[in-house]
């Protein structure tokens, strides 16, 4: 017998919403292992730098109105956010990628305009919880 659980996901900006899937982040380490926790903090610090570079690249692509590069970058950003459980960012990049693939550049850009604010919230959550 298959059992399916329906999980209600709050949208970004809703009260009580967590931008990070902490179960996913914690799956990378063994609880109580200080060495692994330090590795995770280093990994997240690298993630933060990398994502900020991607946002700068996104801004340039939007300025150039290059839908092909936009689609490719959104796909990369979606992968990063999926791998690290950055759920709010993943949802936005997923929707923006779908719009970009459908050559709806303006709608995709409108969706990506949400990323900087949600990134700041996500980054603050990561830094606070991990003590970075």
N, C-alpha and C positions, 0 to 999 in steps of 0.2 A: 504494500500500500504506500503510495507516494503521499508525502505530507508537504504542503507548501505553506510557508509563513509569509504573511503579508506584513511588510514593514512600512510604516508611515514615515516618509522622509520630509522634514520641514525644508522649506525653501530658504536660500540665503536671506539674511536680514530679519528672519523671524526670531522672536524672543526664544531664547534657550537653544538656538541652533549651534551646533559645533561644526566647524568647518573641516575638522580632521577626524578621520576614522581611527581612533586610538587603538582599537583592537588590531587593526592592520599594522600600525607603527610598532606596537608591542610584539607583534609576531616575529619581528626581526631579531629580537634578543631574548636571552634567558633571564627571567626575573631574578633580581638580586646579583647578577654578574656585573660588577662595576666596570670591568674591561669592555664588555659588550655595550654597556650604557654609554661609555665614553666614545666608542666606535659610532654608536647611533647619533650622538651629539655632533660628531665630526661629519657624518653623512648628511645630517639635516642642515648643517652650516653650508656644506657644498651645494645642497639642493637649493637653499635660499639664494646663494650667489648665482647659480645656474638659472633659476626661474626669473630672477631680475634681468639677466642678460636676454632671456627669451622675450620678456615684456618690452625691452628696448628694441629688439629686432621686430617685434610685432608692430610697434609704433612706426618704424621705418617702412615696413611693408604696407601698412595702411596708407601712409603718406604717398607711396608710389602706386597705390591702387592695383597691386599685383595679386590677383585672386589665386593663381597657381601656387605662388609662394605662401600665401595666406593659408590655403588648405594644407600644405605640407607642414607648416609651422604649428598649426592648430592640432594636427595629428600627433606631432611630437609632444606638444604640451599636454594633450590628453593622456598620452602614455605615461608621462612623468607623474601627472596627478593621480592617475589610476594606480600606478605602482606604489605610491606613498600614501594612498588613502586620503588624498586631499579632495574630499567629496564635493564641496561647493564649487571649487575650481574645475573639477572634472565635469560636473554638470554643465557649466557654462561653456567650456571648450568643446564638449560633445555637441551641444546645440549649435554653436557657431560653426563647427566643422561641417555639420549636416547642411547648414545654410550655404556655406561656401562651396561645398561639392555640388549643390543645386544651382550654382552660379548666381546666388542671391547675395551679392557682395555687400550691399548697403545693410541688409538685415543682419548679415554675419558681423559686420563692423559694429552695429548697434549692440549686438550680444557681447562682443569682445570689450566694449566700453565698460562693462561691469567688472572686468578682471582686476584692474588696479585696486579698487576699493576692497574687493573680496580678498585679493592677495594680501593687502595690509592687515586685514582681520586674521587671515590664516597664519601669516608670519608671526603676528603677535601671539597667537595661540600656541604655535610651535615653540617659540622662544620662552614663553611663560612656563609651559608644562615641562620643557626639557632643561630649563635653566641655562639657556644660551645667551 
